[in-house]
Amino acid sequence: MSGVAVIVIDVQQMFFSGPSAAYRAGDVIDGINRLTSAARNANAPVFFVQHESDANGPLAHGSDAWQLPAALVREPQDCSIFKTVGDSFQGTPLAAQLQQGDIDGVILCGYATEFCVNATARRAELLGLRTTVVSDLHTTQDKPHLAADKIVEHQNFVWANSSMTGKRVKVRPLADILQTEFA
């Protein structure tokens, strides 16, 4: 296998709108649009992962909160993955679709840095995929014990300096990825 795919995790209305929108929400969406456009131009698949709760939950499938923000560009050829836990692979067809597409590398971005992006990055590493997180295209919200910018900074450090398999998760800024992966 030798392909790469972009996986956009949980960029949904509930997290990217209103007074409690994620840290740098607009900048993250703009950057994701640049990344996914470059990927499509290079014929790399783009996956949009959406978290969903049961019908009575805040992220019920089809609800306003569950939707992708209007500013996020999604094209008809992009793939949709729906999940109910943090890990985008758990209970979803994502791994099988990557394998069918001869994909051995993933570029991850989205929400929430310390939860769903981290869980997906670690699972991708465990699956043997070349795993890269775009250092400036993942986000979260402030927590009682730590501000969102510090969570992002800390998680970038953790990915770059630890491993579950001996193959570290790479952490690279968007500009670097655009120049090397999709030039």
N, C-alpha and C positions, 0 to 999 in steps of 0.2 A: 504494500500500500504506500501511496506517496502523496495523497491529497490533503488539503487543509480545509476546514470549515469554520465559519464564524457562528458562534452561539451567543445570542442576546438573551439574557436571563431576567425575567420578571420586570421588564420596563412597562409598567402598567399604571393606569390612571390613579389608582389608590396611593401609589408611592411617589408619583411625579407631578401631582397637582395640589392646589390648595395651600393653606398656610403652613402645613407641615410637610411640604414637598421635600424630597431627598436633597442632600447637599449637592450643589452644582447641577441640579436637575437639567436645566436648559443646556448647559455646556456638555453634559454627558450625552444627551440626546443628539445634539449637533455632531459630536464626535462619532457616535454610533452610526449616524447617517453617512458620514464620510467613509467610515470603515466598511459598512455594508455595501455602499456603492462601489468602492474599489474591489471588494470581493466579487461582486456580481460581474464587474467588468473583466475580472480574471477567471470567470467561470467557476468560482468557488461557491459552494452552497452556503446559504444563510438560514439558520434556524432561529425562530422566535419561540422562546419558552415562556409559558404563562402559568403562574401558580393559580390554583383554584381550590375553593372550599366547597362544602356541600351547599345545597340550594338555599339554606338559611344563613350561610356565612357571608362575611364581608366581600369575598372574592368569588361569589357564585358565577359559574360559567355564563357568559353573556351579559352580566350586570355592567353598569357604567364603570364601577371601580375596577373590574376585570379587564376592560378594554385597553388596547394600546393607545398611548397619547396621540392626538392628531398630528403632532409635529414629527413623530417617528415614522420614517418611510419604510413601508413594507410592500414588496412587489409580489405579484401573483405566483412567481416561481419559488418564493421562499417557503420553507417548511414550518409547520406549526407543531409544537410539542406541548402537551398539557400535563402538569404534574400536581401532586398533592402534598409533597414533602420537599425539603430543601434541595436534595440531590436531584438534578435534572435527568439522571439516568434511571433512578429507582422507579420501577413500575411503569416505565415509558418505553417507546420504541426507539429512543435516541441512539443507543449503542448499535442496534441492528441496522438502522438507517445509515449510520456512519460506515459501518462495515460494508453494506451493500454498495455504497458510493466510493469504496476504496479509499476512505479517509483515515489517515493515521495521525493527524494533527488537528488540534482545535485551538481557536482563539476566542477567549471568553471575555464578556463585558456585561454590565448590567447592575442589578440590585439584588440583594443586599450583600455588600462586601463580606461581612463576617458570618453570614448565614448561607444563603443559597449560592452565591458565587464561590465561596470557600468550599462548600460541600461538593459542588460540581467539579471544581478544579481538582480536589483531592480524589474524587472518584475517577475522573479522567486519567489522572496519574496512575491510579491503581489498575486501570484497564490497559495501561501501556501506551496510551496516546501521548504524542508530543503535545504538551499543554502549555499554553501561553495565556496569561491574563494581561489585558491592556491596562497598564498602571494608572492611566488618567481617565479611564472609561468605566469604572465601577464606583458605586456610591452606596450610601446608607443615610441614616438619620442620626442625630445626636442621641446618646444614651445617657442615663443618669450619671454614669461614672466616667464617660469619655465622649468628647466631641467627635462629630462625623469625620472631620478632616484628619484627626489623629487615628481614628479607626482605619481609615483608608491607608494612611502612612504605615501604621503598624502591620496591617495585613500584607501590604506589599513587601515589607521586611520579612515577615514570617515565610511567605511563599518563596522568596529568593534565598532564604537561609535554612530551610528545612526540607526534608523529603520523607515520603512514606515508602519509597521503592528504590531510592538511589538515583532516580531521574527527577530532578527538581522541576517544579513549576517555574517556568520563565516569566519574568515580569518585565514588560517592555512598553514604552510610551507609544501612543498612536503614531506620531511622526516617524519613528523607527520602523514600525510595522508597515506603514504605507510605502516607505522607501525600499524595504527588503522583501516583503511577502507579496505585495501586489503592484510592484513597479512596472 
